[in-house]
Amino acid sequence: MSMYKRDLTAAVLAASGQYPVVTLLGPRQSGKTTLVRAAFAEKPYFSLENPDTRARAEVDPIANDRQK
């Protein structure tokens, strides 16, 4: 995958070292998910747009952690 280098990547990584949750806000289709997935490639990714995935997360939000 080819991606433009973003100055924001360093700030997101630095914030993740200081805070347990970092929120990235911006308009649709601006590259938020792409940036975060590239910066944290070793972390699992789940989209909660799918109603089934969202329902499972609501019922048991730590189920994925137990499966590791």
C-alpha positions as a Markdown table, in Angstrom:
| # | Residue | x | y | z |
|---|---|---|---|---|
| 1 | Met | 0.0 | 0.0 | 0.0 |
| 2 | Ser | 1.4 | 3.4 | -1.0 |
| 3 | Met | 0.6 | 6.2 | 1.5 |
| 4 | Tyr | 1.8 | 9.8 | 1.8 |
| 5 | Lys | 4.0 | 10.4 | 4.8 |
| 6 | Arg | 2.0 | 12.3 | 7.3 |
| 7 | Asp | 3.4 | 14.7 | 9.9 |
| 8 | Leu | 0.5 | 13.7 | 12.2 |
| 9 | Thr | 1.8 | 10.1 | 12.5 |
| 10 | Ala | 4.6 | 11.1 | 15.0 |
| 11 | Ala | 2.1 | 13.1 | 17.1 |
| 12 | Val | -0.4 | 10.1 | 17.2 |
| 13 | Leu | 2.4 | 7.7 | 18.2 |
| 14 | Ala | 3.6 | 10.2 | 20.9 |
| 15 | Ala | 0.1 | 10.6 | 22.3 |
| 16 | Ser | -0.4 | 6.9 | 22.4 |
| 17 | Gly | 2.6 | 6.6 | 24.6 |
| 18 | Gln | 1.1 | 9.1 | 27.1 |
| 19 | Tyr | -2.6 | 8.2 | 27.0 |
| 20 | Pro | -4.5 | 4.9 | 27.0 |
| 21 | Val | -6.9 | 6.1 | 24.3 |
| 22 | Val | -6.2 | 8.5 | 21.4 |
| 23 | Thr | -9.0 | 9.9 | 19.2 |
| 24 | Leu | -8.4 | 11.0 | 15.7 |
| 25 | Leu | -11.1 | 13.2 | 14.2 |
| 26 | Gly | -11.6 | 14.4 | 10.7 |
| 27 | Pro | -13.9 | 14.5 | 7.7 |
| 28 | Arg | -14.9 | 11.4 | 5.9 |
| 29 | Gln | -12.4 | 9.9 | 3.4 |
| 30 | Ser | -9.5 | 11.9 | 4.8 |
| 31 | Gly | -7.2 | 9.0 | 5.6 |
| 32 | Lys | -7.8 | 8.6 | 9.4 |
| 33 | Thr | -8.2 | 4.8 | 9.3 |
| 34 | Thr | -5.3 | 4.4 | 6.8 |
| 35 | Leu | -3.0 | 6.5 | 9.0 |
| 36 | Val | -3.9 | 4.7 | 12.2 |
| 37 | Arg | -3.8 | 1.2 | 10.7 |
| 38 | Ala | -0.3 | 2.0 | 9.3 |
| 39 | Ala | 1.0 | 3.5 | 12.5 |
| 40 | Phe | -0.3 | 0.6 | 14.6 |
| 41 | Ala | 0.1 | -2.3 | 12.2 |
| 42 | Glu | 0.7 | -4.7 | 15.0 |
| 43 | Lys | -2.6 | -4.0 | 16.7 |
| 44 | Pro | -5.8 | -5.8 | 15.8 |
| 45 | Tyr | -8.4 | -3.7 | 13.8 |
| 46 | Phe | -12.2 | -4.1 | 14.1 |
| 47 | Ser | -14.7 | -2.0 | 12.3 |
| 48 | Leu | -17.9 | -1.5 | 14.3 |
| 49 | Glu | -19.9 | -0.5 | 11.3 |
| 50 | Asn | -21.1 | -4.1 | 10.7 |
| 51 | Pro | -24.1 | -4.6 | 13.0 |
| 52 | Asp | -23.1 | -8.1 | 14.0 |
| 53 | Thr | -19.5 | -7.1 | 15.0 |
| 54 | Arg | -20.9 | -4.1 | 16.9 |
| 55 | Ala | -23.4 | -6.3 | 18.7 |
| 56 | Arg | -20.7 | -8.8 | 19.8 |
| 57 | Ala | -18.6 | -5.9 | 21.1 |
| 58 | Glu | -21.5 | -4.5 | 23.1 |
| 59 | Val | -22.2 | -7.9 | 24.6 |
| 60 | Asp | -18.7 | -8.9 | 25.4 |
| 61 | Pro | -16.1 | -6.1 | 24.7 |
| 62 | Ile | -13.1 | -8.0 | 25.9 |
| 63 | Ala | -13.8 | -11.3 | 24.2 |
| 64 | Asn | -11.1 | -10.8 | 21.7 |
| 65 | Asp | -8.5 | -10.3 | 24.4 |
| 66 | Arg | -9.4 | -13.7 | 25.9 |
| 67 | Gln | -8.9 | -15.4 | 22.6 |
| 68 | Lys | -5.2 | -14.5 | 22.3 |
